[in-house]
């Protein structure tokens, strides 16, 4: 019997914060066009277009602060004010839909006066000085102040802290003293991610962004995805900075410091050095990392390939049990487990569904387990002297590395996780101009990653990689896509699904012949929620494999990536990743020689064997937020 | 026993629900026409033409529509709605039913100020009586297909929830914060459906308009402000209370009516209104002159107007929803400056900052609260220059 969804399938975003306004009028407009004259320039736009968008189309820049392309309207900072003829007061251009012809002035004296005052008001309670802020030179408030020639604090400037920063999370820190109440984090968390860590509390001048009951992050349900960090215009939200720890390790001559780099940061770190989004700098980065002082630099893609072998095998085994052996206790579809944000989302919001997750660790953690075992032995280094660092596009990985399950090597498998931004700051500290550095390769023995491992960085990538391998394992033929581009699972649509018919199967997989492999891909946990609701309603009963990434766009849009992030930037990063994939000769995980060697030398009983189970698989726990704490939520039993 | 009140419109005599009967007799379009022709404007303070509002909702294409009565009377110095809810509840509900009939709504909500909870039992009783008499429910008064019922919901004391869109947010269960406009509630209101939101007093006047016609209504008041206004007079006078006056009544006359003496200033429109000096007591209560939601506060010569301004600013600091910058961050700056003025430490520069900031708050705030938060303060500074001194810098 299909039961009602655990949560109602409505957005939990407060109505005022949803973009329903423009959308609704748009629908009724039936394609009607209206004329806007903005600063004397005429433009025809579809009814319901906001003034801000119309202005953008004709190259007029209106400053914004609370507005963000990825998020619904807020209209709270009031920086984007413009003068609309016939209106007594100024109007926020970000939230003013044009429904009849308008004449707009974007920089009249009234507008400029008001804007300047608003910037002064925002600076008044913005604690600290720019030079002592991590976001110096990448702060939207700072940019605005500069644009409007702010040279003094007209309405004063706060000299003492009002709040204690929240440092309780292993992934994110919050400093309310730098918060300007733009509500981007609230909207991100509610609208984009459907988690709802934040809300505005108190009233008037006391208003602040708070967690539930003002508890520290460690005591509320937060999936650590860091999407809020990516969208915070100031330095109020940041990742938990691990740079100091890594420097300490590098400076210690007794420590052997190795780093693995994930594909998504390599396609984005150039942005921190002024390169256009979508410029891949993998090999220059290797040089930079070495010059910074790391002893070895490895490719996470090689463990991504390992993940595919393990996860693909796990899927085929589940299918075999379910279809051939008729064991209906097997949970299908199998969900990917590469994204620690998604895992935590599932554990906390759908605790009775953890069995659907693949038991595979994420590539980062597989790699971590290998470094302090396989690599340590091979390089003849005592694992206790190895400091294992990873470069990730993700802040949830910081949390993942500290999970109690992740110490199968006998030590904490990954010691430090650096985000793209953190590593960029280290490279800058060394005075290295990344784009101009010579190229160099990864270090052996974990130097090779296939194109399949590489595309893990984009949403749909894990699925594509898995299909390339699984299809070939089952049929003996290459997956039936031109240039191996599994296009149905690519793209930026929130939820995508695809069917791959298996025409002929090898003897071992005969039971799959004639069947269609049904797969689904989703990114952003708001979409994950929709998928979970489909699952609860039994609509995924005939699906086999579902890839979910917690962040919009997949890892390339991760919470640790360069700021800003927009749909266009994410698409450029994806383009870079897919282009790099096509330049590689090895584009299928099972053909990666590193993987072959690993199964020969270390994981001797093959994919999903005992050894790989010890090092590469794990178990997830319902309601993981409460591990080690008194349980406050009852786990629903089926 | 309630005292008999006298007035040209709302406090005039009428048989309960005769307006509604007439509405059903003359039909929907005629009712809308009456309201439009009467030129009645919203009695809550903003003064939006009620006829236009109803028409927009009536023509909005949606099967579900709502009528909401805004009884979140919170403006400091206003207490006229409590009189209506207490003594003329039938009239208010009648207005709501007429509105529902005109715009095609089938659900009504009375958003009652939390502090007025004591009226709740009596109001519920009135509604039940109406249900019994087929003035609510299905096929009201025999009119086939005219179904409408009213429920009462309580606010919890936020001033800003008197603003129509934050009232809706509050009704929907969210934090009371004004929405972006457009779209307006007439198009996208409660639960996304077209909604008429009117003040208690507006609904009470409607019943009379439908019964006695728009021409009669327009004969009272001024050309641009037709009808009468309920005012709640408080402060330094002998006879404070609720009065019904025709629009166009001067302040002088109100002072006479309430037997106020030695008046120095009159605050018209409550905390969000303006403070009028003696030289301007000839001004009229009307939308085109001194607009008010009903609050009239009289200050005698003994009063320190800076203290009055402080009182109002403290009120706004507490009641601002905190969502938009000018209001959230601007009010404390005004408070600081006022503090300086009171300590006689303010300079000319401070005064300039106050006026500049007040202009920004008016121009840039999202809703009426922020737009008017500085209004009383600024009018005190401009009209009562003798009440403060500046230091030469």
Boltz contact constraints between the chains, C-beta under 6 A:
constraints:
  - contact:
      token1: [A, 14]
      token2: [B, 174]
      max_distance: 6.0
  - contact:
      token1: [A, 16]
      token2: [B, 169]
      max_distance: 6.0
  - contact:
      token1: [A, 16]
      token2: [B, 177]
      max_distance: 6.0
  - contact:
      token1: [A, 16]
      token2: [B, 179]
      max_distance: 6.0
  - contact:
      token1: [A, 21]
      token2: [B, 180]
      max_distance: 6.0
  - contact:
      token1: [A, 21]
      token2: [B, 183]
      max_distance: 6.0
  - contact:
      token1: [A, 24]
      token2: [B, 188]
      max_distance: 6.0
  - contact:
      token1: [A, 75]
      token2: [B, 180]
      max_distance: 6.0
  - contact:
      token1: [A, 76]
      token2: [B, 323]
      max_distance: 6.0
  - contact:
      token1: [A, 76]
      token2: [B, 324]
      max_distance: 6.0
  - contact:
      token1: [A, 77]
      token2: [B, 325]
      max_distance: 6.0
  - contact:
      token1: [A, 78]
      token2: [B, 324]
      max_distance: 6.0
  - contact:
      token1: [A, 78]
      token2: [B, 325]
      max_distance: 6.0
  - contact:
      token1: [A, 78]
      token2: [B, 326]
      max_distance: 6.0
  - contact:
      token1: [A, 78]
      token2: [B, 364]
      max_distance: 6.0
  - contact:
      token1: [A, 81]
      token2: [B, 364]
      max_distance: 6.0
  - contact:
      token1: [A, 89]
      token2: [B, 363]
      max_distance: 6.0
  - contact:
      token1: [A, 90]
      token2: [B, 363]
      max_distance: 6.0
  - contact:
      token1: [A, 90]
      token2: [B, 364]
      max_distance: 6.0
  - contact:
      token1: [A, 95]
      token2: [B, 180]
      max_distance: 6.0
  - contact:
      token1: [A, 114]
      token2: [B, 360]
      max_distance: 6.0
  - contact:
      token1: [A, 114]
      token2: [B, 363]
      max_distance: 6.0
  - contact:
      token1: [A, 114]
      token2: [B, 364]
      max_distance: 6.0
  - contact:
      token1: [A, 117]
      token2: [B, 360]
      max_distance: 6.0
  - contact:
      token1: [A, 118]
      token2: [B, 325]
      max_distance: 6.0
  - contact:
      token1: [A, 121]
      token2: [B, 325]
      max_distance: 6.0
  - contact:
      token1: [A, 121]
      token2: [B, 329]
      max_distance: 6.0
  - contact:
      token1: [A, 121]
      token2: [B, 330]
      max_distance: 6.0
  - contact:
      token1: [A, 122]
      token2: [B, 325]
      max_distance: 6.0
  - contact:
      token1: [A, 124]
      token2: [B, 329]
      max_distance: 6.0
  - contact:
      token1: [A, 155]
      token2: [B, 333]
      max_distance: 6.0
  - contact:
      token1: [A, 203]
      token2: [B, 322]
      max_distance: 6.0
  - contact:
      token1: [A, 204]
      token2: [B, 317]
      max_distance: 6.0
  - contact:
      token1: [A, 204]
      token2: [B, 318]
      max_distance: 6.0
  - contact:
      token1: [A, 204]
      token2: [B, 320]
      max_distance: 6.0
  - contact:
      token1: [A, 204]
      token2: [B, 322]
      max_distance: 6.0
  - contact:
      token1: [A, 205]
      token2: [B, 317]
      max_distance: 6.0
  - contact:
      token1: [A, 205]
      token2: [B, 328]
      max_distance: 6.0
  - contact:
      token1: [A, 205]
      token2: [B, 332]
      max_distance: 6.0
  - contact:
      token1: [A, 207]
      token2: [B, 322]
      max_distance: 6.0
  - contact:
      token1: [A, 207]
      token2: [B, 328]
      max_distance: 6.0
